[in-house]
């Protein structure tokens, strides 16, 4: 840690200057009988001030401060930053610490005062509450001590390499979808699997009643007797959540609760992705995560385990909305080259922009023949058909009618896009931004139950 020091006058020095130094200098300038004595007194007082300042300058030498290089926090949850310090040869000396917290990390505490103990070391915990997800730097730790006579305060800023990684708070999303997390474990319930499965198991001799599409014709020709392929229901599937971090992801949407404040769409999407990852792991499937905008920013191949889930959390810590248009064709090319096995691709994006919708159609054409694609979009509260129930009650002025017609046009455009995607074999799902996690999980479990993948 590097340090920068600054010497500032304390209030008692300012009072001394106003009460003693200024009158002495004024008297010295009058030229009277006591001018020489006043000038000498002022000189001695200034010399004492300089002497006290020189004695204060080395009082923070030997002070060391240690802060962890990485501190993991959870958004909107109270936590503490632990600071360790040591000051050799300064027993009994007062110290005052302060942290230069970055925007997005709040604290009610302004400083921490301590007297150096006989052990010359100490530790304190600084309470903080992060309000934004992301990666932040704690630039420095500020320390202050006073001069021997208390006229000066020596302040030193000790640079820090500490990184504050604020992760999303998944508590509300996990509580809302707790029934899916319990499924398959203790207290869970079984689901009926539809279909005979697509995962090859083994070969066996032909039996009367076997369908013709189950016969392995190459092996039949080689053995000169009918041989049937046996399939098993897929137990482990690959599920990828693809999160859009382009310009449209910065729009504010309300949360699930009535008291929740609006947040960017990206925050809702990331929370939904991690909640789905926990559900997929509970179901025995492999979960993968992809983040992109005009290029692919992060790619975590589908796996399982706590280390894999932690890796998924790490790539989204620094992810922020970018003021660029999404490049779906670049994304489609990237995924086609890296995903060899058929997988369920869940796109968390917004296709309200017609240009973005056209780009998505071109990008999904590269993937839909090999993978099962589902696009999940947020639904704004005012986007609904003009003939829906309750719409007439909203129309009281001409401006209200304009808003209803605008919402109807957006709903009609979304409906047309949904039909276009359906013709391409892509499922489109819309849900309120605060309920994206539930929509993702419902679609994922439906695919798993029907064995569509």
ABEGO torsion letter per residue (X at the ends): XBBBBBBBBBAAAAAAAAAAAAAAAAAAAAGBAAAAAAAAAAAAAAAAAAAAAAAAAAAABGBBBBBBABBBBBBGBBBBBBBBBBBBGABGBBBBBBBBBBBGBBBABABBBBBBBAAGBBBBBBBBBBABBEBBBBABBBBBBBBAAGABBBBBBBBBABBBBBBBBAAAAAAAAAAAAABGBBGBBBBBBBEAEABBABBBBBBBGBBAAABBAAAAAAAGBBBBBBBBBBABBBBBBBBBABAAAABBBBBABAABBBBBAAAAAAAAAAAAAAAAAAAGBBBBBBBBBABBABBBBBBBEAAAAAAAAAAAAABBBBBBBBBAAAAAAAAAAABABBBBBBBBBBAABAAAAAAAAAAAAAAAAABBBBBBBBBBAABBBAABBGAAAABABAAAAAAAAAAAAAAAAAAAAAAAAAAAGBBBBBBBAAAAAAAAAAAAAAAAAAGAX
